[in-house]
Amino acid sequence: MSTAGPIRTTVNGAILEVTIDRPKANAIDAATSRIMGDIFASFRDDPVLRVAILTAAGEKFFCPGWDLKAAAAGEPPDVDYGVGGFGGLQELPGLNKPVICAVNGLAFGGGFEIMLSCDLVIAAEHATFALPEINSGTVADAASIKLPRRIPYHVAMDLLFTGRRIDAAEAKQWGLINEVVPAAELMTRTREVAQQLAEGPPLVFAAIKEVVRETGHLPVQQAFDLVTKRKLKTVDVLYSSEDQLEGARAFAEKRKPQWKGR
């Protein structure tokens, strides 16, 4: 994986860290988005990597979203953003590994939407969040799809209609983020959570992500049928795996399981 350019990557064991580093504000243009898509696709397909952390350089900005300077220069909003859609995560198919977002500052617009594409979110106390697209004459498309499904409808519509800024405490109140920590502890805490997940059962995480992704729009009984009849690939693999047997044996033997991912 490339560590050059506007996106830096580092690997620590089974954990991939992806850092947006595009001064001054970490805004994302089409080229940067395509790089991110390639990075997360490689993460998805790498059998060694189990967890990813997404964060950004600096203390002021996580990501304000779409690079409006590129837009003003003529880059259209429907440009090719790469295999994963804007920011590399929102539309990436088959991403069945945990992704943690460490919000180190302002997360506006597309940056807010990229955060919504992660599985867990830990934010610094000074982080702020908003969907200001309404003020620039465009639609926060991913947020318009996802936000009313995540938080109360009227709160979602308030954020979409007004573009108002909320702080980390309010974001946590509405369930948009998991934890709020002092800025100095952000990466330490995020890496601690990532390590905990990296030591967990990768086949179970994969099954959880696919079940959630593929059943959210279905009636309950149809969702159960997909799972209990093993119609989802990750569930079928899990139920036939060594790890499934290892989990039961470890419980019976009162020891910590040794997950192999197979």
N, C-alpha and C positions, 0 to 999 in steps of 0.2 A: 504494500500500500504506500502511496506517495505521501511524503511529509512536506513537500514543497508547495509554494503558491499560497493562496488565501485560506487553505484548510490544512491544519497540522494534525498529524496522527501519531499516537504513541501506543505501544502494546506493552502491557504488564501481565505476563502469564496469559490467562484466558480473557483478559479485559482489554478492549479497544477504547482509547480516548480520542475523540474527534473534537478539535478546537477551531471554531471560526475565528480567523485572524485577518480581517480585512479592514484596516483603518480607513476612515476614522471611526465609523459606527458599526462595522460588521454587517453592513447591508449586503444583500445577495443579488447578484445579477445572474443571467442565464448560464454563463460559463462556470461560475462558482457552484451553481445548483447542479450542473452536470457532474462536476467533480465530486460533490457530496453524494450524488446518486451512485456513482461508480464505487465510492468508498463503502457505502452501506450495502451495496450488492455484494461486494467482496467479503464483507463481514458476514452477511447472510450465508454465503457459500463456503466459508472457511470452517472446517470441522474442529479446529483448535479453539477458535474464539467463541465465547459463550455469552458475553455481556458487553454492551457498548455504553459509553458515557458521551453525551453531547454537551459541550459548553462553549464559551467564547473567551477571547483574550480581553484583558482590561477589567476594570471595575465599574465602568459606567454603562456600557452597552452589552446586552446579550445579542440581540439582533432586532433592528427596526423593520425587518422584512425586505420587501422588494426594493431594489436600488432605484430610487426615483430619478437619480441623475442619468442612469441608463435609459429610463423611461422617457425623460425629457429629450434625450438624444435620439429617440425614435425606436427604442426596443419595445415591441408590443407586449401586452400582458399575456397573450396566448402563445408566446415564443416557446421553443422546445426547451424545457427545463431538465430533460434527462430521464433516465429510466425510473427514478423514484418520484417524479413530479417535483414541485418547488421544494427546495431544501433537501431533496434526496430521500425523504422518509414518507411523505404523505400518501404516495401512490405506489410504493415499492411492493410488488407482489411477493407473497410467501415469506415475509420477514417474521420468523417464528422464534426469535431470541429477544430477551429483555433489553430495552433501551431506556437509560435513565437520563433525564435532562437536568443539568445543573445551571440554573438561571443566575447569572452573575450581575445582572443589571436590567436595563430597560428591555422589555420583550413586547414589541408592538407589531401590529399587522401580521405579516408573514412570519415574523419571529414568534409571535403568540401562537400562530397556527402550527408551526413546527413543533413547539412545545406540546401542543395537543396531540401530536402524532407519537409522542413518547409514552412509555408505560408507567413510569414513575417520574415525579418532578420534585426536586429539592431546590429551594430558592434562598438567596441571600436576603437578609432583612430589608435592604434598601431597594430590592427589585420592584419594578413597576410594570403594569400590564395594560394594554389598550388595543382597540381595533379602530384606528383612526381613518380607515379607508373612506368612510362616509365624507370626510373633509377634503378628499382628493378626487372625488367623483368616480370612485370605483367600488366594487363589492368585495368584501372579505369572504370569498367563495367557500374556502374550506371551513372557516369558522361558522358560516351560515349553515353549513351542513352538519357540523359536529356539535357546536356549542349547545343548541337547544336539546340535544340528546344527552348532554353531560350535566347540565345544571338547570335550575328552574327556568321555564320558558320565558317568564317576564324579565328575569335577570339577564338572560341571554339577549333578548331583544333590546333591552336597555343598553347593553354594551355595544351591540351592533348598530343601533339607531343613533346613539349619541357620541360614540367614540371616546367616552370618558375614561380617564385613567384610574386604575385601582392599585392599591398597594398590596404587598405580599400578604398582610394579615387578612384583607378582604378576599384575596384570591384563595387562600386556604379555607376561609369561611364557606365559600361556595364549592369547595372540593376540587378546585382547579389544580392545586398543588398538594403534595403530601406533607412536606415539612418546610419550616422556615428556620434558618440558622444564621448566626452572625457571619458576615462576609468572610472573615478569616478562617472559619470552620467549614465553608461550603465544600471544597474539594475533598477535605479529609472525610467528612460525613458521606459524601457521594461515593467515594472510593470504598468506604466501609460497607455501604449497602451493596455496591457492585461485587465486592469480594464475597459477601454472603450469598448472593445469587450465583456467582461463578462456581461456588461449591455445592450448589443445588442440583437437582435432577434435570438435565437439559431436555430430555424427551417429554417430561411433564410440562415444562415451560412451553415447549413447542405446541403441545396439545392444548394447553390453556389458551394460548394466543389464537390458534386456529378455531377453537370452539367459540370463543368470544367474537371473532371476526365473522364467522360464517353463520352464526345463529341469532345475532342481535336483531335481525329483521323478521324472524320466523315466529309463528305461534309456538307455545311451549312444547306441545306434543311432537311437532315436526322437528324441533330442536333435539328433543330426547331421542327421537328415531335416528337422527344423524349420528349421535354419539353411541347409543347402545347397540346399534347395528353396525358400528365400525365403518361408517361411510366416509369419515374424514381420515385422510392419510395419516396424519400425525397420531390420531387416536389408535388406529389399526397397528401402526408401528409400535407404539407404547405398549399396547396390550399383549404383544407378541415378543417383547424385548427381555433381555437379560436384566435390565434395570428394574422392570416390574417385579421379577422374581427376587432380585437383590433387596428391594425395599421390604418385601414381606419377610425375608430371611433375617434382615438386620433388626426388624422389629421383634421377631420371635427370639433372637439371640441377644437382644438388649445391647446392641452396638451401633455405631455410626455407619450408615450405608456408604458404600464405595461406588459412586456413579460412574459408569463408563460411556454413557451416551449411545448404548446399543442394546 
